[in-house]
Amino acid sequence: MTTIQGSDVKKVVVACDAGMGSSVLLTSQLQRTLKPYGVTVEHAQVDRVPADADVVVCHAGLLDRARGNLPDKVVVGFQMFMGDPAFTRLEQAIKEGETLGG
């Protein structure tokens, strides 16, 4: 499993399959949540994640594909686009400098 220290996270990418509106809304939400920690958040297709991404966030349905495409990245999966515990864990790891794996 790939890991990263939360304090080393500078860029999070929300990866989607076909530009779903839900992932764009999630990107906006995470931008607001993570901005105080100096983290940028971008949106990209799962097959076009920028190489400088530190953490990739994607729906559980895309998890295997994302991990296959990005074996050297921490990939965090979630079930619900709003209010999923994965987002709380991500913010906590960044805020506290804890290890994040995925």
Backbone hydrogen bonds, N-H to C=O, Kabsch-Sander energy under -0.5 kcal/mol:
donor,donor_aa,acceptor,acceptor_aa,energy
4,I,100,L,-2.2
6,G,98,E,-2.7
8,D,5,Q,-2.1
9,V,6,G,-1.3
10,K,8,D,-0.6
12,V,40,T,-2.8
13,V,55,V,-2.5
14,V,42,E,-3.2
15,A,13,V,-0.7
15,A,57,V,-2.9
16,C,44,A,-1.9
23,S,20,M,-0.5
24,V,20,M,-1.2
25,L,21,G,-2.1
26,L,22,S,-2.3
27,T,23,S,-2.1
28,S,24,V,-1.9
29,Q,25,L,-2.2
30,L,26,L,-2.8
31,Q,27,T,-2.2
32,R,28,S,-1.9
33,T,29,Q,-2.2
34,L,30,L,-2.9
35,K,31,Q,-1.4
37,Y,34,L,-1.6
38,G,35,K,-2.3
39,V,34,L,-1.6
40,T,10,K,-2.7
42,E,12,V,-2.4
44,A,14,V,-2.3
46,V,16,C,-3.2
48,R,45,Q,-2.6
53,A,50,P,-1.6
54,D,11,K,-2.4
55,V,11,K,-1.7
56,V,74,V,-2.9
57,V,13,V,-2.9
58,C,76,V,-2.4
59,H,15,A,-0.5
60,A,78,F,-2.8
62,L,59,H,-2.4
63,L,59,H,-0.5
63,L,60,A,-0.9
66,A,62,L,-2.9
67,R,63,L,-2.7
68,G,64,D,-2.1
69,N,65,R,-2.2
70,L,66,A,-2.1
73,K,70,L,-1.9
74,V,54,D,-1.1
75,V,73,K,-0.6
76,V,56,V,-3.4
76,V,74,V,-0.5
77,G,75,V,-0.6
78,F,58,C,-1.3
87,F,84,D,-1.5
88,T,84,D,-0.9
89,R,85,P,-2.4
90,L,86,A,-2.1
91,E,87,F,-2.5
92,Q,88,T,-2.7
93,A,89,R,-2.6
94,I,90,L,-2.1
95,K,91,E,-3.0
96,E,92,Q,-2.8
97,G,93,A,-1.1
98,E,93,A,-1.3
100,L,4,I,-3.2
102,G,2,T,-2.0
